[in-house]
């Protein structure tokens, strides 16, 4: 049998003759910034992605002809990864049960992080040799939190109490000194600005655990936590002055255009030159990440954490199933007690060619089995939308324009987060050179159709610091307009969960709250007048919203039933109709 379009690149490269053909036609492969996931792609997939062959059909045909002339080498599957199993005799039998020294606070506020610090054994590899957990009880209410090793003989168990009053806990571990430790703490009322983790509310919307409505208006800075203190502090200051209350960000470093720098630290012991020990996470790396998550929380910003992604030159996208699961357990144990965490299984799952379909379900099960606080969980797509009907998916995370938002709501019965609609900017890729007007248009369109939106920005810079990649400062014109949009969004009646699609004509989207509040958005169109037909009996005041110039103009009088409004006749206009109080 010979090689062909469906042959996997990794297998082809194991044959010296076939590898020579690959290097002839794909000369930049070994230097490609995302070469690791390419190893698991088919030749057809790789040739569609790589220049110059993707735009040269003659070279493409010649490549497949030459590689087909090579007899396929039988590939032996790599041995199954051995999963270390914690042993009951990790510590000697004469080690006193529960003898580890502990450090804890006696009081903690509701929805903040309680931490039990334990000083215990450090021999062997405590990351894999020790299993540690604790059951936390409040009356009949019980939750299990898993512990993790934080280096230098220190273990931690973190927990986010969701009820006020007295809590007790008891640890269990295969390490005798960590086993059977009992204690407790008092949970006091939440601080005034703490509302608890975000949950799905009324199928299509979000609210905090205390019932406070949450209307996500997000941004994207994938690798901002991998840039060093100076730039990261600048990013935090920019976020503090921005309208964004959610940010999409990667746990692992990213390798892509405008993201070619080495990170200051790595998630595992080892180095790019010597390789990685996936059984030994680097605690300093994860301490840094959790510090940034805490700082985001202080700003009122949710951290939408991307757990896997394809933009990788180090091998973190191809650790193997056992290492993937171990990494997830470690991350969840460390971070789940932070109230502002969301889990995103992948950025562009359909480009992570090292993972099969079963990976995402298995990973979701690991997270659900180790997160006692049930944080939001999603999967983001590249081209092929994920099947968001899976019971563990809490909301859809979409890369696509906003036009099908209503259909996705109806298809999956879940909130729609339009997490990647393109980016304002001026780079050479089409997804990264939207005008600010188009970025704002897509955001308004998505909101009015009943979705939630995420901004991004890709303006070229001499220092190669682009917000979408590294954070820094925002340079575009869309951000203040999105702040204006957030103001309008938050003026939705407070007792409504958010904006839902409303009946309207076929040409423009209408959203709002039935018989009370309507937003019609005209986008790039510029009508001079518009007919509205509402249920008779309710009177409305009418406003013309200029979404680009950020103005709201009241129209005189009140309106009821069927009526026509005179409009400015320019693009980016919306009309808001608000029921008069006596008619609500």
Legacy VTK file of the C-alpha trace (Angstrom):
# vtk DataFile Version 3.0
C-alpha trace
ASCII
DATASET POLYDATA
POINTS 584 float
0.000 0.000 0.000
1.249 3.496 -0.837
0.788 6.866 0.851
-2.086 9.155 -0.099
-4.146 12.198 0.946
-5.530 10.419 4.032
-2.122 9.298 5.330
-1.175 10.906 8.632
1.860 13.184 8.390
3.521 11.721 11.493
3.376 8.227 9.962
4.628 9.459 6.580
7.679 11.109 8.168
8.726 7.780 9.687
9.545 6.560 6.172
12.813 8.235 5.040
11.885 8.160 1.345
8.419 9.635 1.966
9.878 12.172 4.420
12.198 13.432 1.665
9.179 14.047 -0.578
7.435 15.943 2.222
10.467 18.173 2.803
10.747 18.848 -0.926
7.198 20.156 -1.229
6.692 21.462 2.307
10.063 23.103 2.986
8.820 25.258 5.861
7.236 22.457 7.842
9.974 22.055 10.457
9.956 25.800 11.181
6.185 26.194 11.188
4.936 27.806 14.392
2.155 25.241 14.757
4.081 22.167 13.605
3.138 19.944 16.557
-0.577 19.526 15.720
0.304 19.191 12.019
1.963 15.874 12.857
-1.495 14.399 13.456
-3.083 15.883 10.334
-3.628 14.032 7.099
-1.568 15.038 4.091
-4.736 16.514 2.623
-5.291 18.668 5.728
-1.674 19.814 5.903
-1.435 20.765 2.230
-4.618 22.809 2.547
-3.046 24.743 5.431
0.569 25.351 4.312
2.002 27.815 1.855
3.009 27.744 -0.932
1.468 24.393 -1.813
-2.076 25.327 -0.796
-2.238 27.892 -3.630
-0.320 25.819 -6.177
-2.536 23.011 -7.532
0.211 21.791 -9.886
2.673 21.334 -7.014
-0.078 19.728 -4.936
-0.798 17.173 -7.664
2.902 16.458 -8.118
3.357 16.003 -4.365
0.615 13.401 -4.104
1.929 11.618 -7.190
5.444 11.354 -5.768
4.355 10.306 -2.303
2.039 7.678 -3.818
5.098 6.055 -5.418
6.510 5.264 -1.974
5.560 1.969 -0.366
3.949 2.583 3.011
5.942 1.550 6.069
4.158 -0.454 8.720
3.780 1.808 11.726
3.950 0.349 15.194
1.626 2.067 17.614
3.464 3.739 20.497
3.171 1.894 23.805
0.238 2.824 25.986
1.162 5.429 28.548
1.593 4.010 32.003
-0.599 5.746 34.526
1.079 6.038 37.943
-1.189 4.690 40.667
-0.798 6.159 44.181
0.305 3.409 46.539
-1.081 2.733 50.007
2.472 2.306 51.314
3.756 5.665 50.048
4.612 6.474 53.663
5.808 3.909 56.224
3.172 2.129 58.302
4.481 3.779 61.474
3.720 7.280 60.134
1.016 8.749 62.332
-2.298 9.282 60.574
-3.149 12.939 60.035
0.182 14.111 61.434
0.907 16.719 58.745
1.110 20.300 59.929
-1.770 22.390 58.599
-2.344 26.081 58.028
-5.778 27.585 57.445
-7.996 30.579 58.122
-10.836 30.269 60.606
-13.242 32.457 58.640
-13.808 32.985 54.942
-16.412 34.867 52.980
-19.030 33.161 50.871
-17.838 32.468 47.287
-14.237 33.233 48.150
-11.417 30.701 48.376
-10.820 28.649 51.507
-7.411 26.986 51.431
-6.115 24.180 53.599
-2.310 24.099 53.460
-0.665 20.827 54.489
3.045 20.236 55.065
3.743 16.639 54.187
6.075 14.211 52.407
8.177 15.184 49.375
9.904 11.927 48.380
9.336 10.212 45.046
7.061 12.237 42.795
4.292 13.701 44.952
2.491 14.992 41.824
1.627 11.429 40.856
2.375 9.372 43.973
-0.069 11.142 46.296
-3.836 11.269 46.052
-5.444 13.869 48.303
-8.976 15.140 48.720
-11.360 16.432 51.353
-15.087 16.260 51.918
-16.553 19.598 53.038
-19.871 19.484 54.901
-22.514 22.046 55.790
-25.273 20.094 57.479
-26.443 17.504 54.938
-24.755 19.400 52.100
-21.426 17.778 51.126
-18.890 18.563 48.396
-15.545 16.949 47.568
-12.519 19.050 46.623
-9.307 17.497 45.315
-5.890 18.553 46.543
-2.693 19.193 44.618
1.026 19.298 45.274
2.523 22.799 45.244
6.197 21.883 45.626
8.606 21.828 48.558
6.507 19.387 50.580
3.409 21.639 50.506
-0.034 20.373 49.509
-3.163 22.469 49.134
-6.883 21.820 49.064
-9.011 24.710 47.856
-12.723 25.111 48.268
-15.286 27.829 47.566
-18.087 27.717 50.187
-21.515 28.446 48.758
-23.395 28.687 52.074
-22.944 30.805 55.162
-22.354 29.230 58.558
-20.214 26.420 59.924
-18.379 24.050 57.605
-16.414 20.962 58.558
-13.964 18.942 56.493
-12.091 15.663 56.600
-9.206 14.706 54.340
-8.461 11.351 52.772
-5.166 10.341 51.201
-2.926 7.380 50.482
-0.193 9.354 52.327
-0.800 8.550 55.982
0.317 11.935 57.293
-2.284 13.655 55.068
-5.104 11.222 55.779
-7.956 11.760 58.215
-7.264 15.395 59.086
-10.394 17.061 60.411
-11.218 20.698 60.887
-13.636 23.437 60.058
-14.195 27.111 59.381
-16.970 29.683 59.434
-18.341 31.107 56.212
-19.364 34.739 56.560
-21.581 36.738 54.167
-20.128 37.563 50.773
-18.448 40.906 50.261
-20.683 43.492 48.547
-18.957 43.101 45.171
-18.848 39.282 45.257
-21.759 37.582 43.537
-20.453 34.052 43.117
-19.692 31.993 40.019
-21.664 32.532 36.829
-24.393 30.014 35.946
-26.754 29.531 33.022
-30.101 31.195 33.691
-33.423 30.602 31.939
-31.776 28.524 29.194
-30.246 31.335 27.125
-28.706 33.725 29.630
-26.342 33.985 32.590
-26.460 35.112 36.183
-24.254 34.868 39.250
-24.939 32.406 42.049
-26.574 35.154 44.138
-29.043 35.918 41.330
-27.278 39.000 39.963
-27.695 39.178 36.196
-24.492 38.716 34.181
-24.382 40.076 30.627
-21.054 38.999 29.081
-19.211 41.490 26.900
-15.887 39.805 26.251
-12.506 40.356 24.708
-9.643 38.121 23.605
-5.956 38.197 24.558
-4.887 34.600 24.150
-1.359 34.678 25.539
-1.386 37.759 27.746
-0.216 35.849 30.838
2.933 34.650 29.017
4.528 38.036 28.335
6.364 39.044 31.523
5.337 41.331 34.360
5.616 44.720 32.672
3.351 43.925 29.732
0.961 41.888 31.859
0.528 44.770 34.309
-0.172 47.078 31.377
-2.805 44.619 30.143
-4.492 44.594 33.535
-4.570 48.393 33.567
-6.076 48.425 30.082
-8.731 45.947 31.179
-9.488 48.027 34.261
-10.313 50.962 31.976
-12.257 48.881 29.445
-15.891 47.752 29.164
-15.011 44.057 29.108
-16.206 41.688 31.833
-14.897 38.434 30.307
-11.603 37.538 28.646
-10.661 34.480 26.585
-7.131 33.356 27.493
-4.937 30.271 27.183
-3.486 28.196 30.003
-0.658 27.024 27.719
1.615 29.426 25.795
0.780 30.055 22.152
2.877 29.802 18.991
1.510 31.674 15.988
2.020 34.829 13.973
2.736 37.773 16.284
3.253 35.200 19.042
6.742 33.908 18.299
8.458 34.894 21.559
9.336 32.272 24.146
7.285 32.525 27.340
9.162 33.416 30.539
8.117 30.133 32.157
6.719 26.737 31.135
3.950 24.547 32.590
6.103 21.463 33.170
9.575 20.601 34.356
12.025 20.494 31.476
12.917 22.759 28.571
12.323 23.085 24.818
15.769 21.578 24.264
15.568 18.604 26.656
11.831 17.917 26.532
9.161 17.897 29.213
8.272 15.761 32.181
4.472 15.793 31.944
4.306 14.088 35.347
5.789 17.160 37.034
3.877 20.432 36.611
5.831 23.555 37.483
4.051 25.085 40.508
5.528 28.538 39.807
3.909 28.569 36.368
0.493 27.854 37.803
0.937 30.220 40.747
1.541 32.960 38.224
-1.592 32.028 36.286
-3.788 31.967 39.377
-2.392 35.344 40.465
-3.573 36.814 37.166
-6.967 35.134 37.547
-7.327 36.659 41.002
-6.415 40.080 39.624
-9.041 39.692 36.920
-11.554 38.824 39.614
-10.725 42.038 41.455
-11.620 43.884 38.243
-14.920 42.029 37.923
-13.708 40.072 34.879
-14.452 36.404 34.200
-11.486 34.289 33.026
-12.590 32.032 30.160
-9.676 29.579 30.351
-8.735 27.721 27.178
-7.364 24.345 28.248
-6.120 23.019 24.875
-5.308 24.704 21.576
-3.498 23.843 18.322
-1.009 26.736 18.205
1.863 24.815 19.697
5.551 24.238 18.998
6.411 22.710 22.394
4.274 19.559 22.466
1.579 20.583 24.978
-1.147 19.773 22.448
0.199 16.228 22.061
0.923 14.914 25.559
-1.173 11.776 25.213
-4.452 10.850 26.960
-2.997 9.967 30.365
-0.978 13.199 30.574
-3.951 15.226 29.311
-6.152 13.853 32.070
-3.481 14.398 34.732
-2.997 18.008 33.585
-6.748 18.652 33.733
-7.013 17.227 37.240
-4.158 19.457 38.381
-5.581 22.619 36.789
-9.065 22.021 38.148
-7.766 21.280 41.655
-5.774 24.535 41.620
-8.285 26.864 39.991
-11.849 25.638 40.579
-12.160 27.517 43.878
-11.824 30.834 42.034
-15.328 32.189 41.420
-14.481 33.887 38.098
-13.271 30.800 36.206
-14.933 29.369 33.084
-13.583 26.224 31.398
-13.127 26.218 27.613
-11.989 22.766 26.561
-10.409 24.067 23.373
-9.789 26.965 21.112
-10.594 25.591 17.646
-11.069 21.983 18.730
-11.262 20.841 15.100
-7.676 22.009 14.506
-6.310 20.034 17.469
-5.641 17.041 15.244
-3.905 15.113 18.015
-7.271 14.645 19.762
-10.041 12.339 18.621
-13.747 12.906 19.237
-13.662 10.821 22.414
-11.040 13.147 23.930
-13.494 15.996 24.446
-16.062 13.838 26.206
-13.391 12.221 28.375
-11.899 15.608 29.270
-15.313 16.974 30.158
-15.874 13.983 32.451
-12.531 14.642 34.180
-13.466 18.270 34.766
-16.961 17.488 35.972
-15.579 14.795 38.282
-13.054 17.149 39.901
-14.825 20.517 39.943
-17.143 20.649 42.971
-18.352 24.098 41.905
-19.628 23.213 38.410
-18.112 26.104 36.504
-19.306 26.832 32.966
-17.876 24.515 30.309
-17.726 24.944 26.517
-15.845 23.944 23.348
-14.860 26.507 20.696
-14.697 25.639 16.979
-12.613 26.552 13.951
-14.811 25.506 10.987
-16.997 22.648 12.202
-19.362 23.653 14.993
-19.154 21.367 17.999
-22.253 19.369 18.904
-23.297 21.647 21.725
-26.242 19.406 22.558
-23.861 17.310 24.714
-25.211 17.368 28.262
-21.925 18.620 29.719
-21.761 21.671 27.431
-23.258 24.604 29.343
-23.211 27.123 26.474
-22.049 27.292 22.879
-18.772 29.064 22.104
-18.905 29.993 18.439
-16.404 31.147 15.825
-18.628 32.560 13.119
-20.657 35.640 12.294
-23.802 36.478 14.265
-26.448 35.881 11.607
-27.408 32.360 12.781
-27.527 33.181 16.491
-31.264 32.633 16.807
-31.061 29.272 15.008
-28.272 28.090 17.342
-30.340 29.061 20.372
-33.217 27.001 19.051
-30.990 24.094 17.991
-29.211 23.617 21.317
-31.448 25.380 23.838
-28.410 27.028 25.438
-26.761 30.457 25.587
-24.853 31.448 22.465
-21.480 33.103 23.056
-20.170 34.585 19.806
-16.598 34.283 21.008
-14.849 34.873 17.690
-16.546 36.984 15.030
-13.312 38.393 13.596
-11.044 41.155 14.860
-10.736 44.860 14.278
-7.302 45.433 12.832
-5.013 45.663 9.829
-3.033 42.410 9.612
-2.945 40.452 6.362
-5.406 37.727 7.422
-9.034 38.441 6.605
-10.234 37.527 10.075
-7.895 40.139 11.559
-8.496 43.233 9.439
-12.091 44.195 10.095
-12.909 47.878 10.132
-13.998 49.138 13.553
-17.425 49.793 12.062
-17.743 46.137 11.053
-16.556 44.931 14.465
-19.203 47.074 16.150
-21.851 46.001 13.629
-21.250 42.327 14.362
-21.444 42.957 18.100
-24.756 44.816 17.849
-26.155 42.207 15.480
-25.215 39.358 17.819
-26.701 41.056 20.880
-30.007 41.908 19.203
-30.304 38.321 17.944
-30.081 37.051 21.526
-26.411 36.145 21.786
-23.436 37.423 23.762
-20.373 38.826 22.027
-16.598 38.903 22.284
-14.346 41.625 20.884
-10.860 41.275 19.471
-8.206 43.582 18.057
-5.246 42.951 15.704
-3.605 46.294 14.940
-0.033 45.983 13.679
2.652 47.507 15.857
6.400 48.040 15.523
6.917 46.168 18.799
4.745 43.271 17.543
2.428 43.605 20.522
-1.105 42.963 19.290
-3.955 42.883 21.807
-5.438 39.641 20.443
-2.107 37.895 20.942
-0.310 39.512 23.873
-2.520 42.170 25.425
-0.927 45.543 26.114
-3.035 48.527 25.096
-6.170 48.810 22.990
-5.659 50.946 19.890
-8.860 50.543 17.931
-12.038 52.547 17.609
-14.478 49.744 18.399
-13.845 49.584 22.155
-15.653 52.818 23.162
-18.572 51.817 20.916
-18.726 48.420 22.594
-18.764 50.214 25.946
-21.772 52.162 24.665
-23.362 48.868 23.548
-22.814 47.399 27.011
-24.582 50.429 28.518
-27.554 49.843 26.222
-27.526 46.116 27.029
-27.572 46.806 30.762
-30.633 49.025 30.313
-32.674 45.944 29.437
-35.427 45.703 32.112
-33.773 44.452 35.282
-36.301 41.682 35.880
-35.575 40.215 32.431
-32.679 37.760 32.056
-31.410 39.511 28.926
-32.355 40.176 25.320
-34.307 37.494 23.476
-35.175 37.440 19.757
-38.556 39.009 19.034
-40.933 38.728 16.075
-40.107 41.119 13.265
-39.855 41.412 9.517
-37.375 39.281 7.599
-34.928 42.063 6.813
-33.611 43.257 10.201
-33.171 41.584 13.595
-35.349 42.557 16.541
-34.570 41.653 20.141
-35.816 42.587 23.570
-38.543 41.657 26.055
-41.989 40.864 24.701
-44.510 43.717 24.956
-42.069 45.794 27.019
-38.794 46.532 25.314
-37.651 46.252 21.686
-34.370 46.897 19.874
-34.313 46.890 16.066
-30.883 47.133 14.456
-30.364 48.215 10.840
-26.611 47.609 10.494
-25.135 48.979 7.256
-28.582 49.832 5.878
-29.830 53.406 6.027
-33.650 53.616 5.996
-35.283 57.038 6.139
-38.436 55.606 7.669
-39.564 52.325 9.211
-42.951 50.763 9.809
-43.439 49.059 13.186
-46.341 46.731 13.986
-46.805 45.859 17.664
-49.658 44.414 19.668
-52.256 47.185 20.278
-52.904 48.407 23.800
-49.349 49.262 24.897
-47.839 52.714 24.383
-44.115 53.118 23.794
-41.597 55.889 23.823
-39.214 55.715 20.873
-35.492 56.439 20.681
-33.091 56.538 17.754
-29.686 55.117 18.728
-26.680 56.027 16.636
-24.449 53.071 17.507
-21.327 54.574 15.910
-21.619 58.149 17.171
-22.911 56.837 20.514
-25.975 59.032 20.828
-29.559 58.391 21.910
-32.239 60.725 20.554
-35.779 60.731 21.951
-38.590 60.984 19.418
-41.555 63.127 20.486
-44.842 61.587 21.598
-45.775 57.978 22.240
-46.554 55.155 19.851
-48.951 52.232 19.840
-49.963 49.419 17.489
-48.841 50.092 13.912
-46.854 53.259 13.237
-44.041 54.687 11.127
-40.929 56.388 12.501
-38.748 58.854 10.614
-35.084 57.823 10.766
-31.750 59.549 9.982
-31.039 57.673 6.754
-27.480 56.657 7.665
-25.826 53.355 8.644
-25.445 51.853 12.121
-28.767 53.046 13.505
-30.969 51.187 16.002
-34.446 51.982 17.271
-35.428 51.308 20.861
-39.062 51.110 21.942
-39.738 51.154 25.695
-43.223 50.569 27.086
-44.525 53.469 29.136
-44.830 52.603 32.821
-48.590 52.689 32.992
-48.836 50.179 30.136
-46.393 47.578 31.472
LINES 1 585
584 0 1 2 3 4 5 6 7 8 9 10 11 12 13 14 15 16 17 18 19 20 21 22 23 24 25 26 27 28 29 30 31 32 33 34 35 36 37 38 39 40 41 42 43 44 45 46 47 48 49 50 51 52 53 54 55 56 57 58 59 60 61 62 63 64 65 66 67 68 69 70 71 72 73 74 75 76 77 78 79 80 81 82 83 84 85 86 87 88 89 90 91 92 93 94 95 96 97 98 99 100 101 102 103 104 105 106 107 108 109 110 111 112 113 114 115 116 117 118 119 120 121 122 123 124 125 126 127 128 129 130 131 132 133 134 135 136 137 138 139 140 141 142 143 144 145 146 147 148 149 150 151 152 153 154 155 156 157 158 159 160 161 162 163 164 165 166 167 168 169 170 171 172 173 174 175 176 177 178 179 180 181 182 183 184 185 186 187 188 189 190 191 192 193 194 195 196 197 198 199 200 201 202 203 204 205 206 207 208 209 210 211 212 213 214 215 216 217 218 219 220 221 222 223 224 225 226 227 228 229 230 231 232 233 234 235 236 237 238 239 240 241 242 243 244 245 246 247 248 249 250 251 252 253 254 255 256 257 258 259 260 261 262 263 264 265 266 267 268 269 270 271 272 273 274 275 276 277 278 279 280 281 282 283 284 285 286 287 288 289 290 291 292 293 294 295 296 297 298 299 300 301 302 303 304 305 306 307 308 309 310 311 312 313 314 315 316 317 318 319 320 321 322 323 324 325 326 327 328 329 330 331 332 333 334 335 336 337 338 339 340 341 342 343 344 345 346 347 348 349 350 351 352 353 354 355 356 357 358 359 360 361 362 363 364 365 366 367 368 369 370 371 372 373 374 375 376 377 378 379 380 381 382 383 384 385 386 387 388 389 390 391 392 393 394 395 396 397 398 399 400 401 402 403 404 405 406 407 408 409 410 411 412 413 414 415 416 417 418 419 420 421 422 423 424 425 426 427 428 429 430 431 432 433 434 435 436 437 438 439 440 441 442 443 444 445 446 447 448 449 450 451 452 453 454 455 456 457 458 459 460 461 462 463 464 465 466 467 468 469 470 471 472 473 474 475 476 477 478 479 480 481 482 483 484 485 486 487 488 489 490 491 492 493 494 495 496 497 498 499 500 501 502 503 504 505 506 507 508 509 510 511 512 513 514 515 516 517 518 519 520 521 522 523 524 525 526 527 528 529 530 531 532 533 534 535 536 537 538 539 540 541 542 543 544 545 546 547 548 549 550 551 552 553 554 555 556 557 558 559 560 561 562 563 564 565 566 567 568 569 570 571 572 573 574 575 576 577 578 579 580 581 582 583
